[in-house]
Amino acid sequence: MTAGNRKVEETTLANGLVVVTEPMEHVRSVSVGIWIRSGSRREPAELNGISHFIEHMVFKGTARRKAEDIAREVDRVGGMVDAFTAKEMVCFNTRVLDEHLETVFDVLADMMLNPQFPDEEISRERSVVLEEIRMVEDNPEDLVHEMFSKNLWGRHPLGRPILGTAESVERFDRQTLNNWFRHWYAPNNMVVTAAGNLSHQRLLDLIIPRFGERAATENGISEAPPLPRAELASRSKVDLEQVHVCLGAPAYSMTDSRRYAVSVLNNLLGSGMSSRLFQNIREKQGLAYAVFSETNHYRDAGMLTIYAGTSLETVEQLIRSVMSELRDLKEKPVSDEELRRSKANLKGATLLSLESTGSRMSDLARQYLYFGRYLSPDDRIASMEAVTQQEIQQVANDLFRPDRIAASLVGSLNGFALTPAHLAC
């Protein structure tokens, strides 16, 4: 199929594995990602963190390769292999010169098909992940975001940490990992995407001998959408010099057309140096060094969050200033000039983000996983350009209601308590 001036090809194997490619003939590299349709969201509470743990463990050796062999074979041809776990997906990816694609893909496929999960490596990696969890506790910006997500989504799996907890990670053993791996790392739960100097058939020729005979598994999972809550939470850490603030509200899902209006609103509110939050809170008042807003969209939910770090003496002033910005968006249409600037910024960010093979490969996967089809950059830019001042104001009034705003604080609070009155907008 074509998407604007881009050629995207798609094949679904008999066992359900989906392959999507986009050629970029002007480059010498190829990026390939194997995407698993499962992230921390699909974990039961007692196994919270298992997707992330397995992501680490597949690098620890296969039936054919030790961990050191995996690293050396990829390094030998100047390639890279990486992975990440998110709320709704896990990705293993590689970037390599086109002439070495077969070599590195064989390593990547071996990791996806034949991990061994040796007991001694599970024990070692458990220690690594526990240190990773402690690192979040020691990083106030990470911690305040984790607290916010937990407060907003409550007991729903979206509110649980991707890393898991110390208690859940201690439960993982080889049998547990194998059971989870066999179910979710089946071909019908995989999407393989690639972009760069390759043909669709060349990738199929690598995939079919390795994955083509693998049997599909039963999915049968039914996910309930989250019910967001407007909760307030604080964590006192007396050794910190700043109070770290995260506040926000539930937004729209990835498939909701209003997400384009949220993107424009978020851009002008707190994404970049010309945004309202940056200009009014940092530049004019000097209340924070770091202040920004961001959005996260999921299959059936979303959220818009605002983060800032400030001193205890100015935290109330900062929160009042943020609420004033939200109130202003609700009460007054944005100016023509501000709307044009925001759309131009988003257009530039969208197009510039697609200049590398890795970003194209990731874009193909996210479009397929969420939409089951490919939305071209031109389609997305047209949707952004269609956003009106009235839509932004409507979205602001829908999102920024005092009964929907959640917040979390981390810092040396010295008795300061956040109340709903602070969040009146």
Steps between C-alpha positions, in 0.01 A plus 500: 500500500608858461478775760556837339827459313609209720470134405403273788455125449325261737472120522324283758630144531266205550588488872405865549841667500483838324788643295505868396783666308588832344797533263736799535730454205714806571647358825745221574340377821202283594302513824288201599272469802319199639203631698308296757134595554542491874646739755463561870128567451426133433673373814308382807598684817698206636715492182541876460830562321529162327492652148794725587683213672469275195616788279826491700522122512489430126842667477644244744543216257324258266538136407762607242662806654626619834436860604853592400451343155191716441693816578808402298314392185315831485807710585706314240293651218455843657134449582291553811225308673278662760164449671240678710179423685202735505149484641352340186793350310850355517750566222828334402677685224817516298671751275769377267659563161287345227776255405495347848123471547496118472769462769335725757144387427608143570620613844179695567278210390698256713437721805127510424467127437747317724581680828612262776426693823778330701443510876830670576423779251151547646657551841754750365243690297265518796770695682541730199126573476473559874776760465306653209193527725711664772637742242144622428449551874818710508402709195229744612387587146446132416340434837250785482385380155460141628296630793281705268428205271416278797266762643324575172438139392460346845493118505481475122814345342582833331575633847765237576871561436654346191794377708274325749551511874762342723235252618385396152852472357598266784230257380646443152649158434583306187163329469312827541714668235461208260122496536471872430747481211326206328167681507596853397800437275287304257478614135140624523615739773790635290539776245830535314571838344799617300615813321811573302690362206314171459213345308189348654581163349853503643358533852238232437777266385665548840182473706316205344769231561536610863148597606274349234449162667442635849149431628265776607364513854159582639471863601156531651586799715235758579622832634280744685570869447633687804284720720716804579496659844589853615737395779761710679818345641820622663831339591734682736871463424692730732829474309357668187553867423190530279135407509414301188145550376303285255138580429262432219179339386370207294492569127397303190602166354734449208205437267292802607505771232516764775858396569609746229344788689671373818834493314462862391385604848791317664748655259399855574457431872830339590692342213800712413663831582223716353227321696290681758636306795863555401457868425279594795633274774869476415582809295271761657470380860815291540314237699651189339788381289305205359132540415312320223184314405461174310235257385472121510239319292399135543250274326207615710631785715747783517642768728650846485757576769690810610832477683709763676765516771518797735590597856267443795464878539362539146306176449161661573574787263605254229183294536286815492679609184441164332132511594481853359632373166242220495223743589610734222478218244147423617376859498666657194567374147868481408625766262538441127876547525539254789290241319707536182825470697383189682389325181825588323696363794305174498537466124875545525529255788291241313702517180843533662429200723462280192838567341678196648439133428441433869227760534330381180510142626344604833238711325392206284452284809302752702273578207427133445462407868254780573320543169557182303593720204751766408426870546743703292673806644297710256177355644612577854614852413169567327317393817717735707445787257124447524497568876319826578519746787154393607604133517798585719278696736247216510771246577647724771159525666453124476843411642574770755219451748587513871322170561725329241842642587743274689835606645807365677785669688846375598742706704590643838144613570543618859132458573369641170184317393344515156122548506226509233484876550850528352373342177202726436495606138 
